[in-house]
Amino acid sequence: MLNLSCLNEAEPRSGAKVFKPYEDRKIRVPFVESDADEELLFNIPFTGNIKLRGVIIAGDDSEQHPKTAVLYRNKPFMAFSDTDGAGDQLLSLNIDRDGSLIYPLKMSKFSNVHHLSIHIKENFGSASTRINYIGLRGQFSDFVRQEVVITTYELAPNIADHKTDLINTNPHFIS
């Protein structure tokens, strides 16, 4: 998660550390904690297309656990001012210390994702939010980018541009 960014994190680069292997989801450190208020915004670029099926968000058993998350797909470099509109999916989170709850996502919205933003809007009442683990469930595929084709075509052909040695010797005339 080299290019991942997290806004409003108390410790710089701690947001990238909560994206751990699934086996390490119960380990409480490292974690990310919000700084000024309870909001966090993760911007996650992918190196290919993702069919995202579910997300896991684990925190503490306290009021610091996130309560509401909004997911945005394919909107790179989001800031908190960009989160005013409706997202692609709103998640109402339950307190999950072990990372055992998988929140399913709408397949129609998250079938071709190359950038994901997760906005943690609120928690269960604390001044700061703490997250221990975020897991993404889905399927990865490489980018299939079409190269730009530069071509020339004729809208109105000019007969002088098409020299030919053929003489029209069609013996079949309609009379």
Secondary structure as the mmCIF struct_conf table of DSSP 4:
data_model
#
loop_
_struct_conf.conf_type_id
_struct_conf.id
_struct_conf.beg_label_comp_id
_struct_conf.beg_label_asym_id
_struct_conf.beg_label_seq_id
_struct_conf.end_label_comp_id
_struct_conf.end_label_asym_id
_struct_conf.end_label_seq_id
BEND BEND1 ASN A 3 ASN A 3
STRN STRN1 SER A 5 LEU A 7
TURN_TY1_P TURN_TY1_P1 ASN A 8 ASN A 8
STRN STRN2 GLU A 9 GLU A 9
BEND BEND2 ALA A 10 GLU A 11
TURN_TY1_P TURN_TY1_P2 PRO A 12 ARG A 13
HELX_RH_3T_P HELX_RH_3T_P1 GLY A 15 VAL A 18
HELX_RH_3T_P HELX_RH_3T_P2 TYR A 22 ASP A 24
TURN_TY1_P TURN_TY1_P3 ARG A 25 LYS A 26
BEND BEND3 PRO A 30 PRO A 30
STRN STRN3 VAL A 32 GLU A 33
STRN STRN4 SER A 34 SER A 34
BEND BEND4 ASP A 35 GLU A 38
STRN STRN5 LEU A 40 GLY A 59
BEND BEND5 ASP A 61 SER A 62
TURN_TY1_P TURN_TY1_P4 GLU A 63 GLN A 64
BEND BEND6 HIS A 65 HIS A 65
STRN STRN6 PRO A 66 ARG A 73
BEND BEND7 ASN A 74 ASN A 74
TURN_TY1_P TURN_TY1_P5 PRO A 76 PHE A 77
HELX_RH_3T_P HELX_RH_3T_P3 PHE A 80 THR A 83
BEND BEND8 ASP A 84 GLY A 85
BEND BEND9 ASP A 88 ASP A 88
STRN STRN7 GLN A 89 SER A 92
HELX_LH_PP_P HELX_LH_PP_P1 LEU A 93 ILE A 95
BEND BEND10 ARG A 97 GLY A 99
STRN STRN8 TYR A 103 PRO A 104
TURN_TY1_P TURN_TY1_P6 MET A 107 LYS A 109
BEND BEND11 PHE A 110 ASN A 112
STRN STRN9 VAL A 113 ASN A 123
BEND BEND12 PHE A 124 GLY A 125
BEND BEND13 ALA A 127 SER A 128
STRN STRN10 ARG A 130 SER A 141
HELX_LH_PP_P HELX_LH_PP_P2 ARG A 145 ILE A 150
BEND BEND14 LEU A 155 ALA A 156
HELX_RH_3T_P HELX_RH_3T_P4 ILE A 159 ASP A 161
BEND BEND15 HIS A 162 HIS A 162
#
